[in-house]
Amino acid sequence: TDIFRSVLLAPADSSSIPHNPLIRGDLVFISYYHDGVEVFDLSDPDSVVKVAYYDTEPNNTMYNGFTGCWGVYPFLPSGHIIASDMNNGLFILSVDGIELADVDVPLTPSSALTLSGSPDLCEGDSLQIQASEAADAYAWYDNGVLLGQEGSSITVSAAGQYHVQISDQYCPGYSDTVLVTILPIPEAQFTAASAEACSGETILLMAVPGADSYQWYLDDEPIPGADQPTFEANASGDYQVEVSMMGCSSLSEAAGLTFFPVVVPTIDQVDLLLIASNGLFYQWYLDGEPIPGAEGNSWNATESGFYQVAVTDANGCTALSEMIEVVINGVEEFAAPVWQVFPNPAKSGEAIRLSGPAATVAVFSADGRLLQEENGWEQGEWRIGPLPAGWYTLRLQNEQAVEVVRIVVQ
C-alpha cells in the first residue's frame, strides 16, 4: 500500500490513507480523505505510475480526521469523473491526455407482457400475465401495490392495473401496465307459457331481454336458427337458453316441456248409430256445425248428411275425425214394414204401444248412450223408463229394415 500513499505533502507528511479504489481498464481511481482523487496506471504491475490527481480539499494540510474526498465514480460513459468531498461537495472532473477504457453500460431491463386472453374478463374467469424476458427477480404490482408474487407470471381474476418490475444484477426495469376489467355475467332465465301442450301446438318461451345474442337449446343441442329472445317450442324435451353480452355468456337452467300426441278419432257406424273411439269429452257435428247436446261417445243419426266427432282426451287434446256420410231414405227403408209408436210424447214409466213386425228395440239418450234394449220384441206394449224428462231416440230393427223414431218423455 505504500505505492498509493499520497505524497502531496511529502516529504513533510505522507500518511494520507487511500480508500475505495475503483478500476477502469488499466487505471485505478483512488479516494483520499485529505488529498482528493489520484489516478494510477496499473498496466505494468511492477511499475505503477500516478498519472493524474485532483485535490478536492487543498486547504487541508493536516492528516487528521476523515474530511476530504469520500468517494469517486469513474464509470460514466462520457468519461467524466465524479468525486464527493465532505466539505466542498460534488466535483465533476475530466482526465486530460489519458484514454479511458470503454465502459460496458448496463441496460435497464424491460419486459413485454403476454396475456393468455383478453384483459376484459367475464366474472369468475381468470387471466395469466407472463413476463416475456428472463430476469433475476420479479415483483408484481397492482395499482402500485406490491402483490408479493415473485414468479415470471401471475394469474389474476380481479380488476386492476398490473405491471412487473424485473431486475438483473445491475438495474431494475418495469413493464407496461395491463388494465384488467371484470364484465358482469348476463342473466340467463326464461319463462314458458305452459309446461304441456298438444302435438301441433306451440309453447312460447321468453328470455330476459336486452342481451347481445341468444341461442336456444333442446336436450343440450343448439336449435338451428333459434337466436332470438323468444322461441316457439313444438317438441317435447328439456329447453335452455344461452345469453351473451359483451363477450360473456351464461346458460339457463333446463325446463322440461311435454307435447302430448293427438290421436285422430274414428267413427264406427252400425246402421244409423255412430260410435266414436275412446275419449273424455265429445262433440258431434253435422255438415260442419255442432249438434246441440250431442256430447256422448255415440250418436243416432236422424238426418242425412256428413257427420264428424271432436274427441278430447285425458290430456286435454282435441282432434276432429274424418267425415262420414249418412243417408236416410225414409221411403225405401220404411215403406214396409212400418212400426208405429204411441203415445208420443209419453210419460216416464208409461207403457207405449208399438205396432209392426218383430224387431229389436233400443232406447238411446240424447247424447247417444244406450239406455234400454230388448231383442225379438213382438208387437204390443213396451214400457219405457223410468227416464228423466227429455227427448230420446227409439231404434227398431229387424232383418228387413231399420227405423229411428225420436220420442219425448215428459
C-alpha positions in Angstrom: 0.0 0.0 0.0 3.0 2.3 0.2 2.7 2.8 -3.5 -0.6 4.5 -3.2 0.2 6.7 -0.2 -0.3 10.3 -1.1 2.9 12.4 -1.4 1.2 15.7 -2.0 2.5 16.9 1.4 5.7 14.9 1.2 8.3 14.9 2.5 6.7 16.6 5.4 3.8 14.1 5.6 2.8 11.1 3.6 0.3 9.4 5.8 -2.8 10.2 3.9 -4.8 6.9 3.6 -6.2 5.7 0.2 -9.6 4.1 0.2 -12.4 2.9 -2.1 -10.3 2.2 -5.2 -12.2 1.6 -8.5 -10.6 0.2 -11.6 -11.4 1.2 -15.2 -9.3 -0.6 -17.7 -5.6 -0.2 -16.6 -6.3 2.8 -14.4 -7.2 2.8 -10.7 -9.1 5.7 -9.2 -8.5 6.2 -5.5 -10.1 8.5 -3.0 -8.2 10.2 -0.2 -9.6 11.8 2.9 -7.3 14.8 2.7 -5.8 14.7 -0.8 -8.8 14.3 -3.1 -8.6 11.9 -6.1 -5.5 10.3 -7.5 -5.2 8.1 -10.7 -2.6 5.4 -11.1 -1.6 3.4 -14.2 -1.6 -0.4 -13.5 -0.7 -1.6 -16.9 2.7 -2.7 -15.5 2.1 -4.0 -12.0 5.8 -3.9 -11.4 5.9 -0.2 -12.2 2.7 1.5 -11.0 2.7 5.2 -12.1 0.5 8.0 -10.9 -0.8 9.7 -14.0 -3.3 12.3 -12.6 -4.7 13.8 -9.4 -7.1 16.5 -8.1 -7.1 17.7 -4.6 -10.7 18.4 -3.6 -9.6 19.9 -0.2 -6.4 21.9 -0.9 -6.7 23.8 2.4 -6.4 20.6 4.4 -2.7 20.2 5.3 -3.1 18.0 8.4 -3.8 14.4 8.1 -6.3 14.4 10.9 -9.9 13.1 10.8 -11.8 12.0 7.8 -12.7 15.2 5.9 -12.0 15.4 2.2 -12.9 13.0 -0.6 -15.1 10.1 0.4 -15.7 8.5 -2.9 -15.0 8.6 -6.7 -17.0 7.2 -9.6 -15.1 6.8 -12.9 -17.5 4.7 -15.0 -19.6 7.4 -16.7 -19.8 6.8 -20.5 -18.9 10.4 -21.0 -15.5 9.9 -19.4 -16.2 12.4 -16.6 -15.2 11.5 -13.1 -17.4 12.2 -10.1 -15.8 12.9 -6.7 -17.6 13.6 -3.5 -16.0 15.7 -0.8 -17.3 16.1 2.7 -16.6 19.8 2.9 -16.7 21.0 -0.7 -19.4 18.9 -2.2 -19.6 17.2 -5.6 -16.9 17.5 -8.2 -17.1 16.6 -11.9 -13.6 16.0 -13.3 -12.1 15.1 -16.6 -8.8 13.3 -17.3 -6.9 15.1 -20.0 -4.5 13.3 -22.2 -5.4 9.9 -20.9 -7.5 7.4 -22.8 -10.1 5.7 -20.7 -11.2 2.2 -21.4 -14.7 1.7 -22.7 -17.4 1.1 -20.2 -20.0 -1.7 -20.7 -23.1 0.3 -19.8 -25.7 -2.0 -18.3 -29.1 -1.6 -20.0 -32.2 -1.1 -18.0 -34.1 -4.3 -18.3 -37.5 -4.2 -19.8 -40.1 -6.8 -20.5 -43.2 -7.0 -22.6 -46.2 -8.8 -21.0 -48.0 -11.6 -22.8 -51.6 -12.4 -21.9 -53.4 -15.8 -22.0 -56.5 -14.0 -23.3 -58.4 -10.8 -23.4 -57.9 -8.4 -20.3 -61.7 -7.9 -20.3 -62.6 -10.8 -18.1 -66.0 -12.3 -17.5 -66.9 -12.6 -13.9 -65.4 -15.8 -12.5 -62.8 -16.1 -15.2 -59.0 -15.6 -14.7 -56.1 -14.3 -16.8 -52.4 -15.3 -16.8 -50.0 -12.4 -17.3 -46.5 -13.6 -18.3 -43.2 -11.5 -18.4 -41.6 -12.2 -21.7 -38.0 -11.7 -20.6 -35.9 -13.8 -18.2 -34.7 -11.9 -15.1 -33.0 -12.5 -11.8 -36.0 -11.3 -9.9 -39.7 -10.3 -10.4 -42.0 -8.2 -8.4 -45.6 -7.8 -9.4 -47.8 -4.8 -8.7 -51.5 -3.9 -8.8 -52.2 -0.2 -8.9 -48.7 0.4 -7.4 -49.2 -2.0 -4.6 -46.8 -4.9 -4.3 -48.6 -8.2 -4.6 -45.9 -10.5 -3.2 -45.8 -12.6 -6.3 -42.2 -13.3 -7.4 -42.5 -15.6 -10.4 -42.3 -14.8 -14.0 -46.1 -14.9 -14.3 -49.2 -14.2 -12.2 -52.9 -15.3 -12.6 -55.4 -12.6 -11.8 -59.2 -12.7 -11.5 -59.8 -9.2 -10.2 -60.0 -5.8 -11.9 -56.8 -3.8 -11.6 -53.7 -2.2 -13.3 -50.9 -4.8 -13.3 -47.2 -4.4 -14.1 -44.0 -6.2 -13.2 -40.6 -4.9 -12.0 -37.8 -7.1 -13.3 -34.2 -6.9 -12.0 -30.8 -8.1 -13.3 -27.5 -7.8 -11.4 -27.3 -4.1 -12.2 -30.7 -2.4 -12.6 -34.4 -2.7 -12.2 -36.8 -2.2 -15.1 -40.6 -2.0 -15.5 -43.1 -3.4 -17.9 -46.0 -1.6 -19.3 -49.3 -1.7 -17.4 -52.1 -4.1 -18.2 -55.6 -2.9 -17.4 -57.8 -5.8 -16.4 -61.6 -5.2 -16.2 -64.3 -7.5 -15.0 -67.5 -7.8 -17.0 -70.8 -9.0 -15.5 -72.4 -12.3 -16.4 -75.7 -11.8 -18.1 -78.8 -13.2 -16.5 -79.9 -16.4 -18.3 -83.5 -17.0 -17.4 -86.7 -17.7 -19.4 -90.4 -18.3 -18.8 -92.6 -20.8 -20.6 -96.3 -20.0 -21.3 -97.0 -23.5 -20.1 -95.3 -26.8 -19.5 -97.6 -29.0 -21.6 -99.4 -28.7 -24.9 -100.8 -30.9 -27.6 -98.9 -32.0 -30.7 -99.2 -29.4 -33.4 -99.4 -26.6 -30.9 -96.5 -24.4 -29.7 -95.4 -23.1 -26.3 -93.9 -19.6 -26.2 -90.5 -19.3 -24.4 -89.4 -15.8 -23.4 -85.8 -15.0 -22.2 -84.8 -11.9 -20.3 -84.5 -9.1 -22.9 -81.6 -6.8 -23.6 -78.7 -9.2 -24.3 -76.4 -9.0 -27.3 -77.3 -12.6 -28.5 -79.3 -15.7 -27.7 -79.1 -19.4 -28.5 -81.8 -21.8 -27.6 -81.1 -25.5 -26.8 -83.2 -28.6 -26.9 -81.8 -31.6 -25.0 -78.3 -29.9 -24.9 -78.2 -29.4 -28.6 -78.4 -25.9 -30.2 -81.6 -25.4 -32.2 -80.6 -24.1 -35.7 -81.9 -20.5 -36.2 -83.2 -20.2 -32.6 -81.3 -17.0 -31.8 -84.0 -14.5 -30.7 -85.2 -13.6 -27.2 -88.3 -15.6 -27.8 -88.8 -19.1 -29.2 -91.9 -21.1 -30.0 -91.3 -24.7 -28.9 -93.1 -27.5 -30.6 -91.4 -30.7 -29.4 -91.0 -32.4 -26.1 -87.7 -32.2 -24.2 -85.5 -30.0 -22.0 -85.1 -26.4 -23.2 -82.3 -24.0 -22.2 -81.2 -20.6 -23.4 -77.7 -19.2 -23.6 -77.4 -15.5 -23.2 -74.4 -13.4 -24.3 -73.4 -9.8 -23.5 -70.1 -8.0 -24.1 -68.5 -11.4 -24.8 -69.7 -13.0 -21.6 -72.4 -15.7 -21.6 -74.3 -17.9 -19.3 -76.7 -20.9 -19.7 -80.0 -21.1 -18.1 -81.4 -24.0 -16.1 -83.4 -26.5 -18.1 -87.1 -26.6 -18.3 -88.9 -29.7 -19.5 -91.8 -29.4 -21.9 -94.2 -32.1 -22.9 -96.3 -32.3 -26.1 -98.9 -34.9 -26.0 -99.7 -36.9 -29.1 -103.1 -36.2 -30.7 -104.9 -39.3 -32.0 -107.5 -38.6 -34.7 -110.7 -40.2 -33.6 -112.6 -42.8 -35.7 -116.3 -43.4 -36.1 -117.8 -46.8 -36.3 -121.3 -47.0 -37.9 -123.9 -49.5 -37.0 -126.9 -48.6 -39.2 -127.7 -45.1 -38.0 -125.8 -45.4 -34.8 -122.4 -43.6 -34.9 -119.9 -44.6 -32.2 -116.7 -42.6 -31.6 -113.4 -44.0 -30.4 -112.4 -43.6 -26.8 -112.1 -40.2 -25.3 -113.1 -38.0 -22.3 -115.3 -35.4 -24.0 -117.2 -35.5 -27.3 -118.9 -33.1 -29.6 -120.8 -34.4 -32.7 -121.1 -32.3 -35.9 -123.5 -32.4 -38.8 -122.3 -30.8 -42.0 -119.6 -28.9 -40.1 -122.0 -27.5 -37.5 -122.0 -28.7 -33.8 -125.2 -30.7 -32.9 -126.6 -29.2 -29.7 -126.4 -31.7 -26.8 -124.6 -34.3 -28.9 -121.8 -34.8 -26.4 -121.7 -38.5 -25.9 -119.4 -41.2 -27.4 -122.2 -42.2 -29.8 -124.9 -40.6 -31.8 -128.0 -41.7 -33.6 -128.2 -40.0 -37.0 -131.7 -38.7 -37.6 -130.8 -36.7 -40.7 -128.9 -37.4 -43.9 -125.5 -35.5 -44.0 -121.9 -35.6 -43.2 -121.1 -36.4 -39.6 -117.9 -35.8 -37.6 -117.0 -36.0 -33.9 -114.4 -34.0 -32.0 -112.9 -36.0 -29.2 -111.0 -34.6 -26.2 -108.6 -37.0 -24.4 -107.4 -37.0 -20.8 -104.6 -34.7 -21.7 -107.0 -32.0 -22.9 -106.0 -32.6 -26.6 -108.9 -32.4 -29.1 -108.9 -33.9 -32.6 -111.6 -34.0 -35.2 -112.5 -37.2 -37.1 -112.9 -37.6 -40.8 -116.4 -37.0 -42.1 -118.7 -40.0 -42.5 -121.8 -39.7 -44.8 -125.1 -41.0 -43.5 -128.0 -41.3 -45.9 -131.5 -41.7 -44.5 -134.1 -42.6 -47.2 -137.5 -42.9 -45.4 -139.4 -44.2 -48.4 -137.1 -47.0 -49.2 -136.3 -48.0 -45.7 -139.6 -47.7 -44.0 -142.2 -48.4 -46.7 -142.6 -51.9 -45.4 -142.5 -52.9 -42.6 -143.6 -49.8 -40.7 -143.6 -49.5 -36.9 -146.0 -47.2 -35.2 -145.1 -45.7 -31.7 -147.7 -44.2 -29.5 -148.3 -42.3 -27.3 -145.5 -39.8 -28.2 -144.9 -37.7 -26.0 -145.0 -40.4 -23.2 -144.7 -40.1 -19.5 -141.7 -41.6 -17.6 -142.5 -45.2 -16.8 -145.6 -45.3 -19.1 -146.2 -48.2 -21.4 -146.1 -47.3 -25.1 -147.6 -49.4 -27.9 -145.5 -50.5 -30.8 -147.3 -51.9 -33.8 -145.4 -53.7 -36.5 -143.3 -56.8 -37.2 -140.9 -58.4 -34.6 -137.8 -56.3 -34.1 -135.0 -55.4 -31.7 -135.9 -52.3 -29.8 -133.3 -49.9 -28.2 -133.6 -46.6 -26.5 -130.7 -44.1 -26.6 -130.2 -40.8 -24.7 -129.8 -37.6 -26.5 -126.0 -37.9 -26.2 -126.1 -41.4 -27.8 -125.9 -43.6 -24.7 -127.8 -46.9 -24.8 -130.4 -46.9 -22.0 -132.7 -49.9 -22.8 -132.8 -52.7 -25.3 -135.0 -55.7 -26.0 -134.3 -58.3 -28.6 -137.0 -60.1 -30.6 -139.8 -57.9 -29.4 -143.2 -58.5 -31.0 -146.0 -56.0 -31.3 -147.7 -55.0 -28.2 -147.0 -52.8 -25.3 -143.4 -51.9 -24.3 -142.6 -49.9 -21.2 -140.1 -47.1 -21.3 -138.2 -45.9 -18.3 -138.4 -44.7 -15.8 -136.5 -42.0 -17.5 -136.0 -38.3 -16.8 -137.9 -35.9 -18.9 -136.3 -35.2 -22.2 -136.0 -36.5 -25.7 -134.7 -39.9 -26.7 -134.1 -41.9 -29.8 -136.0 -45.2 -30.3 -134.4 -47.6 -32.8 -136.4 -50.5 -34.2 -134.5 -53.0 -36.4 -135.0 -56.4 -38.0 -133.5 -58.1 -40.9 -135.6 -56.1 -43.4 -135.4 -52.6 -42.1 -134.3 -50.1 -39.5 -136.4 -47.3 -38.2 -135.4 -44.5 -35.9 -138.0 -42.6 -34.0 -137.5 -39.6 -31.8 -139.7 -39.8 -28.7 -140.3 -37.3 -25.9 -140.6 -38.2 -22.3 -142.5 -35.8 -20.1 
